[in-house]
Amino acid sequence: MYEHFEHTADLGLRICAADLEELFAEAGRALTDALVAQPGAVEPRQSRTIRLEASEQPDLLHDWLAELLYLFDTERMLFSRFDVSLAPGSLAATVWGEPADLRRHEIEIEIKAITYHGLKIERTADGWQAEVIVDL
């Protein structure tokens, strides 16, 4: 589960999941949802493999979302399916999606960057929660 929350001129993403791998997958879905008006229209036609390393979980989450945003900015790729595996200090994921097609994917907002401001991951009674602020 994820939701957007107001944050001055930026957009906040609050993500909740039962485990950390699902938290990262939900964060990917939340990013797609912020980018396009109808994220359900993004079909899993092509796959990509992403591998990242970072010493802290919040840094790994930042780098994960920054990589997805980079693929959107450089290749216009949107993703709808996320298979994430985490190990201490690393992430390996396969993501599925397709290039943005303006006939089916109305771009909702322009995200400039994933920020470190307010970035956090916490254990909760129900699993995990993260908050991420994106710069618009």
Secondary structure in CASP SS format (residue, H / E / C, confidence):
PFRMAT SS
TARGET T0000
AUTHOR 0000-0000-0000
METHOD secondary structure of the structure
MODEL  1
M C 1.00
Y E 1.00
E E 1.00
H E 1.00
F E 1.00
E E 1.00
H E 1.00
T C 1.00
A C 1.00
D E 1.00
L E 1.00
G E 1.00
L E 1.00
R E 1.00
I E 1.00
C E 1.00
A E 1.00
A C 1.00
D C 1.00
L H 1.00
E H 1.00
E H 1.00
L H 1.00
F H 1.00
A H 1.00
E H 1.00
A H 1.00
G H 1.00
R H 1.00
A H 1.00
L H 1.00
T H 1.00
D H 1.00
A H 1.00
L H 1.00
V E 1.00
A C 1.00
Q C 1.00
P H 1.00
G H 1.00
A H 1.00
V C 1.00
E C 1.00
P C 1.00
R C 1.00
Q E 1.00
S E 1.00
R E 1.00
T E 1.00
I E 1.00
R E 1.00
L E 1.00
E E 1.00
A C 1.00
S C 1.00
E C 1.00
Q H 1.00
P H 1.00
D H 1.00
L H 1.00
L H 1.00
H H 1.00
D H 1.00
W H 1.00
L H 1.00
A H 1.00
E H 1.00
L H 1.00
L H 1.00
Y H 1.00
L H 1.00
F H 1.00
D H 1.00
T H 1.00
E H 1.00
R C 1.00
M E 1.00
L E 1.00
F E 1.00
S E 1.00
R E 1.00
F E 1.00
D E 1.00
V E 1.00
S E 1.00
L E 1.00
A E 1.00
P C 1.00
G C 1.00
S E 1.00
L E 1.00
A E 1.00
A E 1.00
T E 1.00
V E 1.00
W E 1.00
G E 1.00
E E 1.00
P E 1.00
A C 1.00
D C 1.00
L C 1.00
R C 1.00
R C 1.00
H C 1.00
E C 1.00
I E 1.00
E C 1.00
I C 1.00
E C 1.00
I C 1.00
K C 1.00
A E 1.00
I E 1.00
T C 1.00
Y C 1.00
H C 1.00
G C 1.00
L C 1.00
K E 1.00
I E 1.00
E E 1.00
R E 1.00
T E 1.00
A C 1.00
D C 1.00
G E 1.00
W E 1.00
Q E 1.00
A E 1.00
E E 1.00
V E 1.00
I E 1.00
V E 1.00
D E 1.00
L C 1.00
END
